Amino acid sequence: QVQLVESGGGLVQPGGSLRLSCAASGFAFSTYFMSWYRQAPGKEREFVAGISSSGITTSYADSVKGRFTISRDNAKATVNLQMNSLEPEDTAVYHCDAGRTYWGQGTQVTVSS
């Protein structure tokens, strides 16, 4: 069956870094546009970053440009999100998304001193 399993979340101080990973299985990963979304308590789900199936094209929300980097490894069926210079406003549950078709359970990121 289809699985998207996120990992790498945690508690980090402002200015710190985290690297999120999403392991995919059960579908043709290499053909899907992959994204990271996040949802903070009381807020709607927000697009964070996306990457084309080939990995050539990436896109980012304005709020994370220059701080976050999305990457993928089609051989390993994984997509990663390197998050630097984290801010308290980045606190949310981060979800991996495959073509707006499949959705992971998410990993909590908390940025706090």
N, C-alpha and C positions, 0 to 999 in steps of 0.2 A: 504494500500500500504506500501511498504518498506520505513522505515524512520530511519536515523541515525542522531541524533541531538547532536552536540558537544556544550559544554559550559565550562566556567571557564577560558577562556583566558583573557588577559589584559596586562597592562604595569607594569613591575616590574624592580627593580634595580638589577644590577649584584650581585650575591650571594643570591638573594631572592628565593622564592618558589611559585609555583602555582600548583593547582590540576585541571586537566582537566577531564571532564566527558563526556560520550557518552551514550545517551539513545536510545535503539534500539526497533523497533517494526515492525511487518508485516512479519517476517520470524522466522525460528526456531533458535533463538539466541544461545541456549545452545549447538547446534551442530556445530557451526562455530568457526574456528580459528579467533581471533580478533587481529587487529593490529592498531598501530598509525603510521602514516606517517606525514612528514612535507615537506613543499615547501617554500623556501625563494625566494624573487624576483630575477629573472634571473638564477635560479638554477633548476635542476631537482628534482623531488619528491624523498624523501629519507626515507627509512625505519627507524623507531625509536625504536619500541618495539612491541613484539607480545606475545600472550598468547593462549595456547591450549584451546580446548572446555571445558575441565575439570578444567582448571585453574592450573594444576599441573606443566606444563612446560612453561617457559618463555624464551624469547630471546631479546637481546638488541643490538643496534648498538654500536660499540666500543666508539663512541663519547659521549655516554650518560651512559655507564656502571658505576654503583656506585653512580649515581646522580638521575636517574629516576627509578621509580617502576611502573609496570603495574599490574593491578588487575581487577577482574571481579566478578560480582554477577549475577549468572544465574537466580536466583529467581526474580530479579528486571530488568533483561535484560540490565545491564549497564556494561560498561568497563571504568576504570579510569586510569589516568596517573599522578602519583605524581612526580613533577619535583622540585628538590632541587639544590642548588648551581648553579643557572642559570647563563649563560654566554651570552654576546651579540651575539655570534654565534648561539645561540638557537632561535634567532628571526626568525619566520616563521609562516605560516598558518598551523595549525595542524589538520589533518583529521583522522577520525575514519574509519576503513576498516573492512569489514566482508568477509573473505575468498576470497579477491580480486574479489568479486562479487558485493558488495554494498559499497557505498562511501558517506560519509557525506559532508556537505558544508564547514565545517571547522571552526576553531576558531583562531583568531589572537593572537599570543604571541609576545610581544615586550620586549626585555631586554635592558634597556638603563638607563644611569644615567642622 
